[in-house]
Amino acid sequence: MNAREVSASLAGSVSLGGEVSVNRLGFGAMRLTGEGIWGLPKDRTAAIAVLRLAVKLSVNFIDTADSYGPSVSEELIAEALYPYPRDLVIATKVGWNRPGPNQWTHDATPEHLRKAVEGSLKRLRRERIDLYQLHAPDPVVPFEDSVGTLAQLKSEGKIRLIGLSNVTQEHIERARRVVPIVSVQNRYSFADREWDYVVDYCNRNGIAFIPWFPLGAGRIAGQTLDQIARAHEATPHQVAIAWLLKRAPIILPIPGTSSVKHLEENVAAAALQLSDEEYQKLSRVPQLAATRS
């Protein structure tokens, strides 16, 4: 890309439940942990530097989870950024146990959710979680029991806003009958649009949509992506982010990295404007096979 101001604010803003507005390019903190999303990072100093630079580049939405590490990502955020800037929104997630590296097991029981929120509050050094998200529906726990527990924690003042992750439209509608839902986080990119209908539902209902694995499309270094990237003097990953920003005004990309260089590149994508023709060309790229995380 040509030299431009690097600031997440150039992506515009999105509202979370009408209560708080954040710049529409956030940061996903999963990759700050060790191999297999387990344990400490290889370079703790670099991880701290990435978090501090993100805030300097006007990123004011950071997404994490108690299962990243586990606990490590939340602890690094507090170490790097506490006391927090007034406008910083930290979103965390709950609903998994971690037996070991690259191992994830469901646990969205009310007991686990209650215990987990206390842990996140302590690690993040918060009196209230800004946005608490159910990481995934638990197949052996009634969905309304999990969501109802989050609603109770909200009424107790331990969390401010509630979001969902890895859900269908039916899940969202069921949850909204229990408590307001301000965000949905599903896998999504220009070449992985399984959840197009959920994006459209969120757009109609003013719910922020937070795509995870937003740069997965970068694996397709095809002719169309390369041509558009060259035309903008940009990287394929920057073009993938720009497509998400153009897809719908409620989309809040959270590209994650453990590299200062890649962070700067990702945030620079906030200034990249695709033409309607470029957007449509990318939208016609063949879809990736489903990827689970």
C-alpha positions as CSV (number, residue, x, y, z in Angstrom):
1,M,0.0,0.0,0.0
2,N,1.1,3.6,-0.5
3,A,2.2,5.3,2.6
4,R,-0.9,6.3,4.6
5,E,-1.8,6.9,8.2
6,V,-2.0,3.7,10.1
7,S,-5.0,3.8,12.4
8,A,-7.8,1.5,13.2
9,S,-10.1,4.5,13.4
10,L,-9.9,4.8,9.5
11,A,-12.2,1.7,9.4
12,G,-15.0,3.6,11.0
13,S,-16.9,2.5,14.1
14,V,-19.5,-0.1,15.1
15,S,-21.9,0.0,18.1
16,L,-22.1,-2.8,20.6
17,G,-25.7,-2.9,21.8
18,G,-26.1,0.9,21.5
19,E,-24.0,1.2,24.7
20,V,-20.5,1.6,23.4
21,S,-18.8,2.3,20.1
22,V,-15.5,0.8,19.0
23,N,-13.2,1.3,16.0
24,R,-14.2,-1.3,13.3
25,L,-10.8,-3.0,13.3
26,G,-9.9,-4.9,16.4
27,F,-7.3,-7.3,17.6
28,G,-7.6,-11.0,18.3
29,A,-5.3,-12.1,21.1
30,M,-5.3,-15.9,20.6
31,R,-2.0,-16.1,18.8
32,L,-0.1,-14.4,21.7
33,T,0.1,-17.7,23.5
34,G,2.4,-20.7,23.0
35,E,2.3,-23.5,20.5
36,G,-1.1,-25.2,20.2
37,I,-2.7,-22.1,22.0
38,W,-1.0,-23.5,25.1
39,G,1.3,-22.0,27.6
40,L,3.5,-18.9,27.5
41,P,4.6,-17.3,24.2
42,K,8.1,-17.9,23.0
43,D,8.8,-14.2,23.2
44,R,6.9,-12.6,26.1
45,T,8.4,-9.2,25.4
46,A,7.3,-9.3,21.8
47,A,3.7,-10.2,22.8
48,I,3.6,-7.2,25.2
49,A,4.9,-5.0,22.5
50,V,2.2,-6.1,20.0
51,L,-0.5,-5.3,22.5
52,R,0.8,-1.9,23.3
53,L,1.3,-1.0,19.7
54,A,-2.2,-2.1,18.9
55,V,-3.6,0.5,21.3
56,K,-1.2,3.1,19.9
57,L,-2.7,2.4,16.5
58,S,-6.2,3.2,17.8
59,V,-7.3,-0.4,18.2
60,N,-9.8,-0.1,21.1
61,F,-11.4,-3.6,20.8
62,I,-9.4,-6.6,21.9
63,D,-10.8,-10.1,21.8
64,T,-9.5,-13.0,24.0
65,A,-10.8,-16.0,25.9
66,D,-10.1,-17.8,29.2
67,S,-9.2,-20.8,27.1
68,Y,-6.3,-19.2,25.3
69,G,-3.3,-20.4,27.1
70,P,-5.4,-21.2,29.1
71,S,-5.5,-17.9,31.0
72,V,-2.2,-16.7,29.4
73,S,-3.8,-14.3,26.9
74,E,-5.9,-12.5,29.5
75,E,-2.9,-12.2,31.8
76,L,-0.7,-10.7,29.0
77,I,-3.4,-8.2,28.2
78,A,-3.5,-6.9,31.8
79,E,0.3,-7.0,32.0
80,A,0.7,-4.9,28.9
81,L,-2.2,-2.5,29.1
82,Y,-3.4,-2.0,32.7
83,P,-4.4,0.6,33.7
84,Y,-6.5,0.5,30.6
85,P,-7.3,3.4,28.2
86,R,-10.8,4.7,29.0
87,D,-12.1,3.7,25.5
88,L,-10.6,0.2,25.4
89,V,-13.2,-2.6,25.2
90,I,-11.9,-6.1,26.2
91,A,-14.1,-9.0,25.1
92,T,-13.4,-12.4,26.5
93,K,-15.1,-15.8,26.0
94,V,-16.0,-18.8,28.0
95,G,-17.2,-22.4,27.4
96,W,-14.2,-24.6,26.8
97,N,-11.8,-26.6,29.0
98,R,-8.2,-27.2,27.8
99,P,-6.8,-30.7,28.6
100,G,-3.6,-29.9,26.6
101,P,-2.2,-28.2,23.5
102,N,-4.6,-28.1,20.6
103,Q,-7.2,-29.9,22.8
104,W,-10.6,-28.3,23.4
105,T,-13.6,-29.8,25.3
106,H,-17.0,-28.2,25.9
107,D,-18.0,-26.9,29.3
108,A,-20.8,-24.4,29.3
109,T,-22.5,-25.6,32.5
110,P,-23.7,-22.8,34.8
111,E,-21.2,-23.8,37.4
112,H,-18.3,-23.6,35.0
113,L,-19.5,-20.2,33.6
114,R,-19.7,-18.7,37.1
115,K,-16.3,-19.9,38.1
116,A,-14.8,-18.8,34.8
117,V,-16.1,-15.2,35.0
118,E,-14.4,-14.8,38.4
119,G,-11.1,-16.0,36.9
120,S,-11.4,-13.6,34.0
121,L,-12.2,-10.7,36.2
122,K,-9.1,-11.4,38.3
123,R,-6.7,-11.9,35.4
124,L,-8.0,-8.9,33.5
125,R,-8.0,-6.8,36.7
126,R,-11.6,-5.7,35.9
127,E,-14.6,-5.1,38.1
128,R,-16.8,-5.9,35.2
129,I,-16.2,-7.7,31.9
130,D,-17.0,-5.4,29.0
131,L,-18.2,-8.1,26.6
132,Y,-18.6,-11.7,27.7
133,Q,-19.2,-14.2,24.9
134,L,-20.3,-17.9,25.0
135,H,-17.5,-19.5,23.1
136,A,-19.7,-22.3,21.7
137,P,-23.0,-24.0,22.6
138,D,-22.4,-27.1,24.7
139,P,-24.1,-30.2,23.1
140,V,-24.8,-31.7,26.6
141,V,-26.0,-28.5,28.3
142,P,-29.4,-26.8,27.5
143,F,-28.5,-23.7,25.5
144,E,-30.9,-21.6,27.5
145,D,-29.2,-22.7,30.8
146,S,-25.9,-21.3,29.5
147,V,-27.3,-18.1,28.2
148,G,-29.5,-17.7,31.3
149,T,-26.4,-17.9,33.5
150,L,-24.8,-15.1,31.4
151,A,-27.9,-13.1,31.9
152,Q,-27.7,-13.6,35.7
153,L,-24.1,-12.5,35.7
154,K,-25.1,-9.4,33.8
155,S,-27.8,-8.6,36.3
156,E,-25.2,-9.1,39.1
157,G,-23.0,-6.5,37.5
158,K,-20.1,-8.8,36.6
159,I,-20.5,-8.4,32.9
160,R,-21.8,-5.5,30.8
161,L,-22.6,-7.0,27.4
162,I,-23.3,-10.5,26.1
163,G,-22.2,-12.1,22.9
164,L,-22.2,-15.5,21.2
165,S,-19.7,-17.4,19.2
166,N,-19.9,-20.4,16.7
167,V,-23.7,-20.2,16.5
168,T,-26.6,-20.5,14.0
169,Q,-29.3,-18.0,13.5
170,E,-31.6,-20.2,15.6
171,H,-29.2,-20.0,18.5
172,I,-29.1,-16.2,18.3
173,E,-32.9,-16.0,18.2
174,R,-33.2,-18.3,21.2
175,A,-30.6,-16.3,23.1
176,R,-32.3,-13.0,22.3
177,R,-35.5,-14.3,24.0
178,V,-33.4,-14.5,27.2
179,V,-31.1,-11.5,27.1
180,P,-30.0,-8.8,24.6
181,I,-27.2,-10.1,22.3
182,V,-24.8,-7.5,21.0
183,S,-22.3,-9.6,19.0
184,V,-21.8,-12.8,17.2
185,Q,-18.4,-14.3,16.4
186,N,-18.3,-17.0,13.7
187,R,-15.6,-18.1,11.2
188,Y,-15.9,-15.9,8.1
189,S,-13.8,-14.5,5.3
190,F,-14.3,-13.6,1.6
191,A,-13.5,-17.2,0.6
192,D,-15.3,-18.8,3.5
193,R,-18.9,-17.6,3.6
194,E,-20.8,-20.5,5.2
195,W,-22.2,-17.9,7.6
196,D,-23.4,-15.4,5.1
197,Y,-27.0,-15.7,6.3
198,V,-25.9,-15.0,9.9
199,V,-24.0,-11.9,8.7
200,D,-27.2,-10.7,7.0
201,Y,-29.3,-11.5,10.1
202,C,-26.9,-9.5,12.3
203,N,-26.9,-6.6,9.8
204,R,-30.7,-6.4,9.9
205,N,-30.8,-6.5,13.7
206,G,-27.9,-4.2,14.5
207,I,-25.7,-7.0,16.0
208,A,-22.0,-6.7,15.6
209,F,-20.5,-9.6,13.6
210,I,-16.9,-10.5,14.6
211,P,-15.3,-12.8,12.0
212,W,-12.7,-15.2,13.3
213,F,-10.1,-16.7,11.0
214,P,-10.6,-13.5,8.9
215,L,-7.3,-14.0,7.1
216,G,-7.9,-17.7,6.2
217,A,-8.7,-16.4,2.7
218,G,-5.1,-15.5,2.4
219,R,-4.4,-19.1,1.7
220,I,-5.9,-18.6,-1.7
221,A,-3.1,-16.7,-3.4
222,G,-5.1,-16.8,-6.6
223,Q,-5.0,-14.5,-9.6
224,T,-7.9,-12.4,-8.5
225,L,-6.5,-11.7,-5.0
226,D,-3.0,-11.1,-6.3
227,Q,-4.2,-8.7,-9.0
228,I,-6.2,-6.6,-6.6
229,A,-3.4,-6.6,-4.0
230,R,-0.9,-5.4,-6.6
231,A,-3.3,-2.7,-7.8
232,H,-3.4,-1.2,-4.3
233,E,0.2,-2.0,-3.5
234,A,-1.2,-4.0,-0.6
235,T,-0.8,-7.6,0.7
236,P,-3.4,-10.3,0.1
237,H,-4.2,-10.2,3.9
238,Q,-4.9,-6.5,3.7
239,V,-7.2,-7.0,0.8
240,A,-9.0,-9.8,2.7
241,I,-9.6,-7.4,5.6
242,A,-10.8,-4.7,3.3
243,W,-13.3,-7.1,1.8
244,L,-14.7,-7.8,5.3
245,L,-15.0,-4.1,6.0
246,K,-16.9,-3.5,2.8
247,R,-19.2,-6.6,3.3
248,A,-21.4,-5.0,6.0
249,P,-21.1,-2.1,8.4
250,I,-21.6,-4.4,11.4
251,I,-18.6,-6.5,10.7
252,L,-15.7,-6.0,13.2
253,P,-12.6,-7.9,12.0
254,I,-10.1,-9.0,14.7
255,P,-7.0,-10.2,12.8
256,G,-4.5,-11.6,15.3
257,T,-0.7,-11.9,15.2
258,S,2.3,-12.1,17.5
259,S,4.3,-9.9,15.1
260,V,4.6,-6.1,15.3
261,K,5.2,-6.0,11.5
262,H,2.1,-8.0,10.8
263,L,0.1,-5.9,13.2
264,E,1.0,-2.8,11.4
265,E,0.1,-4.3,8.1
266,N,-3.3,-5.5,9.4
267,V,-4.2,-2.1,10.9
268,A,-3.1,-0.4,7.7
269,A,-5.9,-2.2,5.9
270,A,-8.3,0.1,7.6
271,A,-7.4,2.7,5.0
272,L,-7.8,0.4,2.0
273,Q,-10.9,1.0,0.0
274,L,-12.0,-1.6,-2.6
275,S,-14.1,-0.6,-5.6
276,D,-17.5,-2.3,-6.0
277,E,-16.0,-4.2,-9.0
278,E,-13.1,-5.5,-6.9
279,Y,-15.5,-6.5,-4.1
280,Q,-17.7,-8.5,-6.5
281,K,-14.7,-10.2,-8.0
282,L,-13.5,-11.4,-4.6
283,S,-17.0,-12.4,-3.7
284,R,-17.0,-14.8,-6.7
285,V,-13.8,-16.6,-5.5
286,P,-14.4,-20.3,-4.9
287,Q,-15.1,-21.1,-1.3
288,L,-12.7,-22.8,1.1
289,A,-13.5,-26.1,2.7
290,A,-14.8,-25.7,6.2
291,T,-12.1,-25.0,8.9
292,R,-12.8,-25.7,12.5
293,S,-11.1,-24.0,15.4
